[in-house]
Amino acid sequence: MTDLPQGFTVHVANMGVKDDTNDLMVLHCDTAATTAAVFTQSRFAGPSIHVSRQHLDASPTARAVAIISKNANVATGETGDANAKEITELIATAIGADSTDIVIGSTGVIGVQYPMDNIRSHLTQLQLPFTERSAEPAAAAIMTTDTHPKIAAATAESATVVGIAKGVGMIEPDMATMIAVIATDAEISPNNLNQIFRRVVNHTFNALSVDTDTSTSDMAVVLASGQAGPVDETQLEAALSEVCLNLTRQLAADGEGAETLVVVNVTSARDEQQARQVAKAIVNSPLVKTAIHGRDPNWGRVAMAIGKINDADIDQNNVTIKFGNQEVYPNPATPAALNELETYLASDEVHITADLDIADGSFTAYGCDLTAGYVRINADYTT
């Protein structure tokens, strides 16, 4: 079991949102935790996103993060807005805080109102102390179509960093198309935490894609209780990066119906922005994703994905493409090497490298193969 950092406890429960699985997770901090967050940029963002943005704009601290799963509370009009605000007020009353001290997230079906009678019944009885200190129940409670809970941990001097995440579909972050909650007991200023977290997110959660679809309601949030005292911030950033990258890889590997984690490395690009664009084009290509699922070393699909960027600095005569360590373009693989690549593509993790031979920009994107299971899960999502 993975213990939460000092100062944090968690409450999980089934409020009757759907079925009989836990659908509520409340992460509580004994004190006002320094908090930073990044949110989806969707124009259909739900009330949870709007409320949480307003609360963190008012003050960069929080006493609790509440995640409701199985219902996104998106496109629910004024009623949905009022319900999200009421939930923060009910939780605030339960823990002796102000409603602006609560960050709320919600994930699940769009366009369905919360069963507020059930939610009120549970939250009006909620009270401290929370006794659970393990991350496992928290990670399980926020799942929707995930096949398993996602947890990662690291240390930075005396401080611990623990993260949980959910999300296996509707993932193409414009920050952030999943939900991640990170807790640490390090002491750090709001401004420094915000800057560090945004750098970390840029190379982890924002390097993730399952199906090119940006969600309406998801976010990544980090809370620092400060109870372990100040630590070297370079080490703290490294620990946050380790946790978030671990979660990113878990999310990609558990993509809906996925069987293979796909890691795309773009090197020698003009700059990071170009490398990111090319890496995302490759990892998002349905033809590349299905080729990997079919164990077909069809490097022409990778070349197609690079070429569709239509960037004048990309010269096909200078590009090198590899599957794993095997070059396939411009020097074609031998028949024997292609047979070996079929075996390689059957691995749990497949790496594709594209070297653009322009400058020193680089970026790594994370995704998965595309299977019939993805179609089946999403075809039956609400029925």
Number of C-alpha atoms within 10 A of each C-alpha: 9 13 15 24 26 21 20 27 23 22 21 22 17 19 22 20 20 13 10 10 16 22 26 25 24 23 26 24 23 15 16 19 28 25 26 24 24 20 23 23 19 17 8 12 19 28 28 31 24 16 22 24 17 13 19 18 11 11 14 20 23 27 26 30 23 24 22 28 25 24 20 27 30 25 18 18 13 9 13 21 18 13 20 23 19 15 21 26 18 22 25 19 16 16 18 13 18 15 21 22 25 28 27 25 29 27 28 20 16 17 15 14 18 21 14 16 10 13 19 15 12 16 18 13 10 16 13 11 13 16 10 17 20 16 24 17 18 29 21 24 24 32 25 19 19 19 15 14 19 26 25 20 24 18 18 20 15 13 24 22 27 24 25 24 27 31 28 26 27 19 26 23 25 20 25 28 32 28 24 27 24 25 26 32 28 28 21 22 14 18 13 11 23 20 12 19 22 17 13 21 21 15 18 22 31 21 26 31 28 32 23 19 14 22 27 28 28 29 29 25 21 24 30 32 26 22 19 18 13 16 17 14 17 11 14 25 18 16 23 29 21 19 23 31 21 18 23 29 23 22 30 28 23 25 30 28 23 23 21 24 24 27 24 26 23 26 27 19 23 17 15 17 13 22 25 24 15 30 28 26 22 31 30 24 20 18 19 26 25 17 19 26 19 16 16 17 23 18 19 14 18 27 18 15 22 23 17 11 13 9 11 7 12 18 12 14 10 12 18 18 23 21 22 17 11 17 18 21 20 13 11 13 16 10 9 8 14 18 13 13 22 16 13 18 22 16 15 13 15 19 17 23 22 26 20 27 19 16 12 14 19 22 22 22 30 28 31 33 30 27 20 12 14 18 13 12 14 15 10 8 11 9 5
